[in-house]
Amino acid sequence: MSIESPTLGGRLQGWPPFIRELDATLSVHSQYVLSGNLHDSFLTPSAEGGGHGQLLPLRSLLWETLRSSGASFMAVYDSVDGLQILPAAGEPAGAESAQEAERLLGKTKPDDKPSLEALTRLLDAVARPKENVRAAFVIDGASRIARTPTDLEPAERDFFRFCAKLSRKARPVRVKGPRPKPLYNPIVWLVERPGDLPPWLTADNETIREITIPRPHLGDRQETARLLARAFGVSDVGADEVAAAACDAFAEQADGLTLQSMIEVTRLAKERNVDLADLPDAVRTYKLGVLDNPWSRGHLRRRVLDGEKNVPERVIGQPQAVTKTLDILKRAVLGLSGAQATRSGSRPRGVLFFAGPTGTGKTELAKAISELVFGDESAYLRFDMSEFSGEGSGDRLIGSPPGYVGHEAGGELTNAVREDPFRVILFDEIEKAHPRILDKFLQILEDGRLTDGRGNTVHFSESILIFTSNLGMFVPGRDLTTLDAVPHASADRGSGDRVQNITPGMSYEEIQQRIKGAVAVHFTEVLNRPELLNRFGDNIVVFDFISGEAAHKIFDLQFANICRRVTDEHRLVLAVKSEALATLREWCTEELDKGGRGIGMALESYFVNPLARALFDRELTPDEKITVTAIRREGSIVHLDLT
């Protein structure tokens, strides 16, 4: 492989930026701490030049870089494999490297696992060589050397003290070759996180350089996709527009994955006989770990079309909300959610924000969507956000960080989605959540993924997220919308008293305008999270107060449920005279602002409780017919007359 002249800007062109940073600073830093994306593969130029030609793991990448600077060998130590010398015996120049390593380090057995005391001798031999031998020493898995970096055992403390001193006492080496100027023989620490080493080792120590290895960006993924296209028989992607488009789609769908994961996806695709154009489906399988995709089932369109008839019968009196929800659902079925964005493949399938009066069917519509898409209400997962109002309550969703109680258990949300990514997830009363939790939702809505407390990535690309809110029902004693007045507002608009913002009888357009205005004010002014409001976009679905006609339908439905329950539990035939039923209907539907839930509570108070009292005093006979002939109030007590 040809290497350009050793200048800071021209050397190793096309190599990963972090490796060029290391290479360019070998003359001023004796030790390096590499953290981040350590276990990935990395793009390097082809030996002939003119583009990327291969993917190398980190060890090989480090060796190729150091070899080009004149290094004779690279020693690698980890607690599992012990001590290894690169290049290994049998590889080109392996015999010469072994001789140089023995001359510098002394005799070492293959896979030797030296103690910390012996390791200090090896590090000293490399960093302060007695002969002009250019080499490097890599400590892999350095995060596991210390039991805890802030509470070191005596042997660990002595080892790191030695390494700190060695970083300042290291001796640059001159050798003949492409870089004859003095360069340090670097000691490279590979750690999961920079904090895995004692903080005093690197603090105010200009001889140790910390470098974070990032995850690959879109350009890297596109180049990798073109390399991997060879596995599908495409040698020149640039000359094949269809293959080029497939590679770009593969790269976009692989957002959040490493290049090594893209290699694994390609292997998975080959095993399943997937074509290059269908690689995004293999990415989904790799991310989610499931083969069956409910969104690709042919009958799903028919189910959604049937839902246009069935859902309004289940969610009564909300034609506008049901229509808009089904429109968004159709968009999700077709895979067009977020289609206007440059990269939308990893975002959730659908996002809905249900707002409006309580008891109007928001939760019921979420359940209906779950059954409609996934054929099972159990795919519906609900979180009451009033339980997440504390600052640390977000740990329940994603799991506690390392070192905290419950870390091993994971999070309620991340565990559930990892177990089954095809879900309707309802976050009820989102305005009650702590503001820090909202940052988690921002990541889900934007990237479609979340990292749990154990460091595992959970993908939400196949889920439907529904947020509900009662925002806009009441507002402070000032107008939060463009309207001139708020009904029932007190005369003192600056008093801060909460006043009712919407009332039954308002037109749906006015209710929609007021609620959307209140939601916008809450996210922009109260929470200072306008970016979260932008992610919801036009997916805010406003529910109306139930009308008198809808209230009667809800009453009939809930009353029929009560009669059926009595029959199922006690084998009784329950009937109610028309006069008594009319009275009961009037009592239960007189407060429309409480919604369907209010009708149910009224039925429980005015009918179920007195019915239970009356039946409790009777000897019940199977198949007996019981008729309610009258219903009356005596103070706060309701009585039923039975025959």
Secondary structure by P-SEA (a helix, b strand, c coil): ccccccccccccccccaaaaaaaaccccccbbbbcccccbbbbbbccccccccccccaaaaaaaaaaaacccbbbbbcccccccccccccccaaaaaaaaaaaacccccccccccaaaaaaaaaaaacccccccbbbbbccccccccccccccaaaaaaaaaaaaaaaabbbbbbccccccccccccccccccccccccccccccccbbbbbbbcccaaaaaaaaaaaccccccccccccaaaaaaaaaaaaaaccccaaaaaaaaaaaaaacccccaaaaaaaaaacccccccccccaaaaaaaaaaccccccccccaaaaaaaaaaaaaaaacccccccccccccccbbbbbbccccccaaaaaaaaaaacccccccbbbbccccccccccccccccccccccccccccaaaaaaaacccccccccccccccaaaaaaaaaaaacccccccccbbbbcccbbbbbbbccccccccccccccccccccccccccccccccccccccaaaaaaaaaaaaaaaaccccccaaaaaaacccccccccccaaaaaaaaaaaaaaaaaaaaaaccbbbbbcaaaaaaaaaaacccccccaaaaaaaaaaacaaaaaaaaaaccccccbbbbbccccccccbbbbbcc
